[in-house]
Structure formats: structure tokens, C-alpha cells
Amino acid sequence: MPMPLTFAPADAPSLPLHVIREGALGTFLESCAPEQRRWIEASGFRPALGRLLVVPGADGAPSMALFGWGDKAARKRGRFHLADARARLPEATWHLEGELSARAREEAALGWLLAGYRFDKYAQQPMQKARLACPAGVDATRVELEAEATFLTRDLINTPANDMGPEALEAAFFDLAARHGAKASAIVGDDLLQENFGLIHAVGRAAEQAPRLLDMIWGEADAPKLTLVGKGVCFDTGGLNIKPGASMGLMKKDMGGAANVLGLAHMIMALGLPVRLRVLVPAVENSISASSFRPQDILTSRKGLTVENNNTDAEGRLVLADALAMADEETPDLLICMATLTGAARVALGPDLPPFYTDDGALAHQITRAARAEMDPLWRMPFWEGYEANLEPGIADLNNAPAGGMAGSINAALFLRRFVENAVQFAHFDVYGWTPAARPARPKGGEAQGGRAILAMIEAQFNAG
């Protein structure tokens, strides 16, 4: 059964789902029929956040439902609260009733669709049968597209590495390009050396599936240049600096930057934004074999900078460096990098709040504002100049893994910035790409992070919204 990506038809018969704030139950009860009021009072319902009550009609079938909306303080502690009702409501089409702001209606609509996600490629998953009519004032087409892009990202991340290696990621990349009439190409295996992508080749050469650089171009040639770069490490053993088992367990998600970039690219192309879009994904597997790159190997990047490889588990920044250097060569108006890059980012901000880095204050303000408006949290971190010396080992231009373990996310971001000189604006996002425990609208597993916020920022930046 396909996942429900759409709202119920606007003219479909529907039942009211009353959203009731703390302190508003008494007023609501006055509007109810006597038998409804008796049922609600007998149930002991209180409008604490997340409480749900289905009220039967005279025939015993559901006639309406009540959802507790709590108070502002309770709602601030999470997102997509109403999505939690979807799995608990009986099969029917529902419409929202209650004094909800435009933002709350949009959040409720998006959360409802996101809660319908099921990853059923390997085992059948129960589907939720309750449907929602799109709330008044909400752009149903836009919200459905955002859900579709999120599902694409989640599916790519959730697919294990035996079915989502570099070849499969390339196939997904080409499928998306074909869907939107974009031009796609790939540089594979030893051809990377011929085209001067030594870092991508070094990281991926030990794997059974050859490393590759995926390239997609869409839009009018004379439109503002927007380039997205996503880390596509389909599995990361850590290389010869092998990860312990506990750290390797989630490494199918190390291509989460690529998955997030593809979800974002899908929205950009589907909306027909007035940009010339380029998407670059270095797709590799960081494996172990006789041909693995080694600690203290000195590698030469596309930009010409040499890198002392002091940890083969700091491979993501290497493949991104070559891709960013290529992107930077054509002086894009906006260059976005997304990567599941460092555990340090999660130590600093946790799994739900990805950091981003940019030197451009106006761009940072636009991203922050969009993140709040789109319920897609992001937090600015600094390109701290005081740590630049950490990247300079003396024996080579750059060190991919400064010793000491401090400021890991900042050091990685500074490393990437060394490969960007010409882009008018540049921002790097260190995403986690995973929900460790189920939350409303976010099941445990792969997750899209930052894409809706970046989309809104791009629309504002290029006057497309």
C-alpha cells in the first residue's frame, strides 16, 4: 500500500477534530449537545497537551474528537503535537476545529502527513487509516511536496548499505534528475584520478563498488547559480582507523547529507524556482582492504592543497573538499553543503538541532528566521578563526583530523571552508540525519533536517516566494 502523501479531498464528508486549549474546555462544553457533554464529563477529559477523546454519536459511531492543546509553555517543548493523534484516531476523514493560528494550522497539516511515513521495504508496516482535510489557509500542494521530499530523504537513509551503496545512490540520483528533466552525469572509479578528484578516489578505492562523483544540473543557464553539495558516504567503517562496533552501527546513515540534499533538490525543481541548480554528491564507501588509504598518507586535493590524513575516519571532509572545490570553480551565488560530518555537533547540540556555519551575517539571519518559521530547527555556529592553526600540520597544507578532540565540528567546518573562495555566499550544515527515538511526526530512523528552512531561505534570497 502506498504511503498517504496527500490530504483528503476538500469535499469529502469529515468529522470535527476539536483542538482545545488549557482553560477552554468549559466554553466548549457549553456548545455541545447534552449527550455529548455527559460523555465528555464522564470520561474525565482534560485538555492537557496530547490528550485525545473520541466522542460517539447516537448510533455509536464516532461523531467528533477532542485533542488537548495544553498551554503555550507545554507546546514550546516540542513540535508537531497534533501528529500524535493520527495513529490513535479511528478510520475516518477529519477536519480541524479550534482557534489555531495560521502557523499552527500549517504545522498541524505537515505533521499529520509526516506521521504517515512507513519504511516497508523489508517488512510490512501497519498503515494509519485516519485522514485529514487540509486546514483552511494552508497550501496543500506545498505541504504535500514537503512531505514527499521528507519521505524521499528518510527512505534513502533507512535503506541499509547492502542495498544503498554508491551504485544504488547513483541510481536514485539519476532517477530524480530524470523526473525533473535535469542533466545528470557521474565520474566513476579511476576516472576520478584523470579528472583530478584524488580525495574522493582515495576514500572510496578500497570498496567493492567504485567511488564516484555525481553531478546534476537543472534550470536556465543565466539564472542565479545555486549549488548543493551532499556527503554520500554510503557506509563508514572508519577505514583503517576502524570504528568500534557501537559507533559503526548507524553508519548506513553517513550518506544523510546526500539524502537531505536530494530531498531539497526535489522541492526546488518541483516548485520551479528561478535558479540554475547544480547538485554534487561524492558517493563512496569507506571500507577496509589492501588498497585502503592510510593514516599519515598525504593526499592532493582538486584545489591543489595537500592533506595529511591523520585519521581515516575523518573521510567525509575529504570527499566534500573535492566536491566543494569543483562547485567553487564556477563562482556560485549560493553554495550549500550538507553532511553527517561530526559526532562533536551532536555532543554540542544533540540530535534535533543541527549547527550551520556561514561568514555571511545576512545569510545567517535568513536561515535562522526560516528555521523558526518552518519548524525546522537550526543553530548558527562560528567559523572561529582562532582554530585555523589546528588545521596546519606543517608537513602538508592541511590536517584532516586535528588532535585533542576539542571543537570537532568547528575544525571540520574550517577545513571545508579552505576549499571555498569564489562562492558569493557559503553555508555548511552538520546534520545528524537520524531520529534516535520516535517523536510526533518523526518515527525512529532516517530524518530530513534543515531542508524546509533552506528552501524558504532560497525563496527569500532569490525573490521566488
N, C-alpha and C positions, 0 to 999 in steps of 0.2 A: 504493500500500500504506500503511495507517495506521501511524503510529509506535507502537512497542511500549511502551505505558504501564503494562503490568501484568506481574506475575511469572508464572512457570509455575504450573500447578495444583499444589497441595500433594501430590497423589497421583500426579503424573506420574513415570515412571521417570527417574532422573537419575544423572549421573556425578559422582564427587567431585572438587572443586577444592580441593586441599590448600594452605593458606596456611602457609608455613614461615618461621619467624623465623631470623635470623642465629644460627648456632651450634646449630640444632636439626635439621640435616639428618641427622646420624649416627643419632640416635634414630629418626627417621622411617624411614631405610633398614632398620633392624632389623625394622620391622613389615611390610616389603614382601616379596612373593614373590621368589624368586631371579631369575627372568627380568626382573621389574620393576627390581630393584636393579641388575642388569647394564646395563639400558638407561639408567637414570639416571646411573650412574657413567660409562658410555661417552660420554654426552652432555656431560659436564663441567659439569652444572648446579650452580650455587651460589645460595643464597637471597638474593642481593643484591636490593634493592628493585626490583620491576618485572620481574624475570626470569621467564620463562614456559617451561614444558616440558610438552608433551603426550606421554603415555606410552601406546603401543599395547597392545592385548591380543593373545591368541594368534591371533585372526582378522585382525589388522591394523587393526581399528577402534579408536578411542580408548577407553581404559579408565579413565583418570583424567588429571588435570593438576596440575602443581605451580606455585605462584606464590610468588616470593621476597618476603618481608615485610621484609627488611632489619633494621635496628636502630632504636631509638627516635629517635636523632638524625636518621637519614635520613627517617623518616616525618614528623617535625616540620616538615620543609621544604616540605611540600605537603599537599594534600587529595585524597581520593577515589582513592587509588593503585590500588585493585583495579579501578576502572573501565577502566583501560588494558588489562586483559586481555580485555575483551568483544570488541573488534574482532579479536583475534588467536586466539581460541578457535574450533575447528570447530563446525559446527552440531550442537547437542545441548542438552539441559537439564542444568544443572549445579547442584550444591549445595555449600555451603561446608563444609570440614572444617578444623579447626585451633583453637588456643587463642586465640580472639578475644574481646575484651571486648564487653559489650553495646553500648557506644558504637561500637566498631569494626565490629560487625555492621550496625548501623544506617547508618553512613557507607558501608559497602560496598554495602548494598542501594540506598540513594539514588543513589550514584554510578553503579551499574550502570544504573539507569533513565535517569539524566540523560545517560549516554553514548550512549543510543539515539536522541537527538534528531537529526533531519534536517530542514533547511529545503528542501523540494522543491516549492515553489510555482512556480518558474520553470525548474527543470532537475531531472531525475531524479537521485536520490542513492542510492548503494548502501546497503542495509539490513543491519544486523548480525543474524545468524541464531542466535547463541548465546543461550539463555535461562537465567534463574536462578530457582531455587526460593527463596522468601523465607526468609532465615535465621531460625532459632529465636529467639523472643523479640522479633522485630521486628513492629511493627504494619503489615502490608502495605497496608491501606486508607489509612492516614495517609501512608505514603511514596509511594504511587501518586498521591495527591492533591497532594502537594508537587511531584512531577514534572510532573503535568498543569499546575499553576499556573506552573511554570517555563517549560514549553513555550509556554503562552499568552503570557507576557511576551516570550520570545525571538521568537516569530512576529511579534508586533506591532512590535517594534523592527527586526527584519530586513526587514520589508516596506518597499520604497522609497517615497519621498514621493509619487510619481505614483499609487500605489495605497493610500497611507495618509496622506491629507490629513485636514483636520478633519472632512469628511463621513464618511470611512471610519472614523475613530476614534470618531465618534459612533455609527456602526452597530455597531461592536464593543462599545461601552459599553452600548447598548440590548440587544444580544444577550445579554450577561452578565446584565443585570438581568432579562430575561425568563426566562432559565434558572433563576434562583433566586426568581422571584416578587417581585422588588423593583420599586419605583416609580421610573421614570426620566423626566427632562424635560430640555429644552435651551432656552436663551435664545440667539437667533441674530441676527447682524448688528446693524442699528441698534436692535433691541430692547434690546441691551446698554446703550445710552445711556439709554433710558427706564427701565431697571431699575438705573441708577447703577453700571455696570461700565465706567467710562471708560478704565481702563488696559488691560483686555482688548481693548476695541474699538480703541484707538489702535494697539496692537501688530499686530493682525490685519487692519486695514481695507484694507491695500494688496494683499492676496492675492485671487486669483480666487475661492477658497472663503471664505465669510464666517467671521469668528471666532465662537466660541460658548462658553458655559459649560454643561457637562454636570453633571447633578445626579441622584444615585441615593440612595434611602432604603430600608432593609430592617430588619426586626426590630420588636420590640414597642416602642411609644411610650414606655413607662415604664421601659425598660431603660437601663443606663448608656450615655451618649452617646459614641460613638467616631466621629470624623470623619477621613477620609483625603483629602488634597489632593495631586494629582499634576500636575506640569508637562506640558502636552500641546502643546509647540511641534513641529509635525509636520515642519517644515523651517526651518532658521535660516540665512538668507543673511548675517545680521548687520545687515540693513537698510541704511540709507544709510551707516553705518559698516561697509561691506561687508567680510566676512571674506576673507582670501587663499584661493586655491584649496585649499591644503593643509589649511587649518583647516575649510573647508566640506565636505570630502569625506565626513565621517561624520555630517553633521547630520541625516540621517534618524533618528538615534538621540536627537534632542533631545526626543522625547516619551517618553524612557525612564522618567521619573518617573511618568507616567500609566500606562505599561505595567506597571511594578512595582506600582503601587497596585491595578491591576485584578487582577493575579495574587494579591496579598494579599487583596483583597476576595473573590475566588473561594474561597479557602481558608476565610475567616471564615464565609461564608454556607454553604458545603458542610458545614462542621463544626457549623453551627447554634449558634454561640457566643452566649451570653446578653447581647447588646449591641444597641443601636439604632445601626446603621451608616449613616453618610452618606458618600458619595464625591463629591468635586467635582473636575472636570477642566476647566481653561481650555484649549480646543483652538483653536489658531491656527497660521497660517504667517507667519513674519516675512519678508515679501517686499519688493520694491522696485517702486514705481510713483509716479505723480504724487501719490497720496494717502498716501504713506508718512509716518509721524511722523518728526520731525527732531531732530537734536542741538540741545539747549538749549530745545526745547519744554518748557513747564511744563504738566503734566497733573494732573488732580484725581482722586484715588482714591475708591473707595467709602467708605472710612473718613473722607474729608474732608481727609486730608493731601495737600498739593501736592508734586509730584515734579518736580525739574529733570532732564530726560532728557539727561544728558551723554554717553551712548553708546547708540545704538540696538541694539548687540549685547549690552546688558545687559537684554534684554527679558524673560527668564524670571522675574526677581524682580518685574517689573511685573505680569504676568498672575497670578502667585501671590499678590501683595499683595491684589488684589481678591477672589480666591477665599478667602484666609485671613480677610479682614475679614468676609466673609459667614459663614464657618464659625464665627468667634468670636462672632458676634451671639447665638447660641443657647447659649453657655457650655458647650461640650462637656466631658465629663470627661477625655477624652484627644484631643488634636489632633495628627495626624501629617502631616508634609509631606515628599514625596519629589520630587527634581528632579535632572536632569543640569544642575547650575547653574553650576559654575565649573571652568575649567582649573586654577585655583590649588589645588583639592583634589587633583587628580591629581599636580601638582608636589610637593605635600607628602607624599602617602601612596601614590601610584601607583594603577594601575587596579583592584587587587584588594581595597583596604581603604578603603571609603567612610567619611568622617567623619560624625558626627552631633553635634547641638547640643541641649542642654537645660539649663535652670536648675535642674532638679529632681534632686538627688543620688540619691534613692531610685530614680527612674525610670532614671537613667543606670546605676545598679548593675544593675537588672533587665535592661536592654538588653545591657550588657556580658556578664553571666552567660549570657544566652540566646544571644548571638552565639557564645560559646565552645562551649556545649553543642550548638548546631545546626550547627556547622561553617560558619557564615555570618558572616564577619568584619566587624566594625565598630569604629570607634575614636572616642572622645569628643574633641571639640574645644571650646574655650571661647567663650561669648558674652563677649568681652573688652570690658569697659566702657570701657577707655581709648581704644578706637577709635570710640566713638559720635560724636565730633565730626567724624569723616571724612564722616559722612552728612549734615551740615548745611551747605548751600551759602550760606545767608543770603538768597538771592533766593526760595527756596521752603523748605518744611518739610524736604524730603529731597532727597538727591543719589543717583541710581541707580548712579553709577559714579565713586567717589572716585578722584582722580588718584594716580599714583605706582606702582600695580601691586602694592603690598605688602598682605599679609593679605587677599587677594581673597575667599577662601572665608568668612573671619570677617566681613568687611564685608557680604557678601551675606546671611549669616545674621542679622546685626544688623538689616539693612534689613527682612527678613521679620518679625523679632520686633516691630518697631514696629506691626505690624498685628494683633497678638495680645495682648489684655489680659485677656480674661474666661476663657479656657480654664483648667481646673483644672491640666492638665499639657500641655506642648507640647514636641515634638521635631521637628527638621528634619534630613533626611538628604540629603547632597550626593553622590548616586550617580553612577557612570560609565556603567553600563548596557551595557558592552561588554567582551568578551574579545579583546584585540588579537592574541593568538597562542594556538593550541589548547593546552589543558591537559587532564589526565584529567577526564572528565565535563563539560568545558566547551569545546565547539568554538568556533572563532573566530566572533565575531558578537555579536548581542544577548545580554544576560545579565540574569538576575534577581539582585538584590543586596539583602540585608537583610530580605527578606520572611519567611523562615523564622524568623529571630531575632525580628522584630517580632511575628509570630504567637505564638510561645512567650511573649513578654513580655505580650501581651494576655491570653493564657490565665491567666498567673500573676496579672496585675493584677485580673482580674475573676473569679478563682477558677473558671475554666472547665476547667482541665486536671486 
